[in-house]
Amino acid sequence: MRVIASFAFPLVASLLIAAATLEAQRGQGAAAPSAPAAPNAQPAPSGNAENGKKIYSSYGCYQCHGYAAHGGPGGRLAPRPIAFATFSRYIRRPTGQMPPYTAKVVSDQELADIYAFLVTIPAPPAANTIPILAR
């Protein structure tokens, strides 16, 4: 009995750590898996960032992801968005509370435009560069 317990404990501990990590990511509002892009990942199709910003606003993306896409109930989309293929797959078939945006709702070109907009969003300033926070 002790032999089985000694083998089971590391497995159970590993599963608990993995579950806690996933829960922490979910609590931080992860909108989609944040796996690093594969070295041979295809680049995003060209999109119009200006049109993407209009679509982002008109489709109400800002309501969950914020105007600067820095997160909220729907999670952070920018800066440094996930790879386009992962982004597109999640938009079409989300796993969380986000409704699916099929090609009938958001065309592939509109999706590329939204992604182009997200890529243009700069990182927020570091806290120590904001005078009121640097005190």
Order of alpha helices (4+ residues) and beta strands (2+ residues): alpha-alpha-alpha-alpha-alpha
